[in-house]
Amino acid sequence: METNKQTCVDRVRAKSTGLTRSMKMKAAVMTGVGGTIGTGLFLSSGDVLATAGPAGAIILYIIGGFMAWLMTTCLGEMAAAMPVSGSLQAFTTEFCGPSLGFTIGWVNWVGAAATISGQIVACSILMRDIIPESPTWIWVIIFAALLFGVNLLDAKLFGNISFWVSSIKLIMIAAFIIVGVAMLCGGFGSEGAAISHESAGMGGVSFAAMCGCVLTAFYAYAGTEVVASTAGELEDEKKMGKTINWTIFILIAAVVLAIVIVCMLLPADQADVLGSPFVYIFRNAGLNGAALVVNIVVLTSALTSGNYFVYGCSRYLWSMAKFNQAPKIFAKTNKKGVPINALLVSMAFGMVAVLAEFFAEDTVYLFIVYFIGGGNIFMYTVICIDQLIFRKRYLAEGGKLEDLPYKTPLYPVVPILGIIAFVLMLVATLTDPGERMGILVCAICYVAIFIGSKIFVSKRGGEAANIDI
């Protein structure tokens, strides 16, 4: 009788040791929330409102929140049972094979690095708007150095900074919601606000228009999975399930409530991608300094979001190195438990993307947006598939359902519904010419990465046991 046979949980956990467990649950929650709320809400929502109309925008953000919940609950069960950093790649390697795990890891890492560059450039543009004569490149260097410096801190200090900065961001969103409700009730007595409110309305709902901006709307929830990157450094790993729940609840509440206020106060014909709809609302209300205040909010949002993606990006590369899917040098950590080599390369890759934006801004920007959007559909679908396989394999290896720290509700309905939902999202994007081209570009990139992964795995090997059930 075998007594030393490893289970899937044992294998994943054994391969993902080396980080320091010092992050509090509240800091992990704010890492997930702060890493998600960013320009997807404060800037891109203008395009969604202008394209889909008020009613369509609200529907899209509610559906997007529900889909994020489906994915996050699937991720939550695995992350609670196997609380390791770089979890997306680690889980997929174990449950879907080394090649797909390799693909997920590298697609996720490249997407995160691209997001870093996009957020740094967004911060620099905002600063140029606040200080008109200042050159953009100076802010690029300052913000890149700031992000790198913060991520050199140990997990506990990083988590504390993340908690307070994200708290400020949520307080600002709450303040906007309160002010927005006051405007709706006539509390500010502004004629501009009243005119905007009267002309806004909900309008009709166009399915074609909603399909044309579905990726833009879901971008507000992109990055929800970042909370799973904290699993290997969470002080009490048994709280991973609760961390996931709080993260998704706060995120959906903040995004949906803010969007409802925006749609009720700002007419769709006044919304665009040239500025934040939040700025337009305050200007309509006649509030002095509104542009500066909201620019600072968006700046803080973009900067903190970039900060969390630097954190997640370095952990993704660290995890791939632990699974022999990246050079071993990236698995090394410093005395504080920070994967320093992975951090350096992640920042360097992000900076290369930033430089490219200055030479081919439109092309690179569209590539980044579509790559991230298409990548999210791909990765979130795989997460749901991973969870289906995990639960089946866990029980087959003698695991008990009651021993799982967190259980995906209504299994297997939730993961199956998640797979269907993301496939339908893909179909919806293909009906729009602009999004269709972006998805095709994504597909080419993913196929190339997958082919490269097959070659790599065949030559170097992949460490994940495939158990017949």
Number of C-alpha atoms within 10 A of each C-alpha: 4 5 5 6 9 13 16 21 19 12 16 23 16 14 17 23 15 18 23 18 18 17 23 21 23 16 27 31 29 29 33 30 33 34 30 29 27 28 22 20 28 26 20 22 29 31 22 30 29 22 22 27 26 27 19 25 31 26 17 23 27 21 17 24 23 16 21 22 24 26 29 26 25 27 26 28 23 28 29 23 21 26 28 29 30 28 30 27 28 29 27 27 28 25 22 18 17 28 24 20 27 28 25 29 27 22 24 24 25 22 22 26 27 28 25 30 29 24 27 27 26 19 26 24 20 20 20 15 14 14 10 11 9 14 13 17 15 11 19 23 13 12 20 24 13 13 21 17 10 16 22 19 15 20 26 20 16 20 26 18 18 26 23 14 19 25 16 15 22 20 12 15 18 15 12 20 19 14 16 25 15 13 21 19 11 14 11 16 14 15 13 15 24 19 15 20 21 14 15 20 17 16 13 11 15 14 11 13 17 24 24 23 27 24 26 24 31 25 24 25 27 24 24 23 28 29 31 30 27 33 29 27 25 29 19 15 23 17 17 29 26 15 26 27 16 17 25 25 13 15 24 21 12 18 21 21 17 21 24 19 21 28 26 22 30 28 24 26 13 14 24 19 14 10 16 22 29 28 20 21 27 24 16 19 22 16 13 10 12 18 20 14 14 20 22 16 19 25 23 18 28 27 28 25 28 30 27 27 28 30 29 29 30 29 30 30 30 31 28 27 20 24 26 19 27 18 14 13 14 22 25 17 18 12 9 14 17 24 25 22 17 26 24 16 16 27 21 15 16 25 22 13 21 24 15 14 18 13 10 10 13 11 11 17 18 13 17 23 20 22 24 25 24 25 23 23 21 21 22 24 20 24 27 26 20 22 27 20 15 22 19 13 19 16 11 14 15 9 15 10 12 8 9 18 19 23 19 23 13 8 13 15 12 21 27 16 15 26 22 14 20 21 14 13 19 21 13 20 22 18 13 17 11 14 24 19 14 21 22 15 15 22 16 11 14 20 12 12 19 20 13 15 22 18 13 18 17 12 9 11 15 21 18 21 16 13 12 6 8
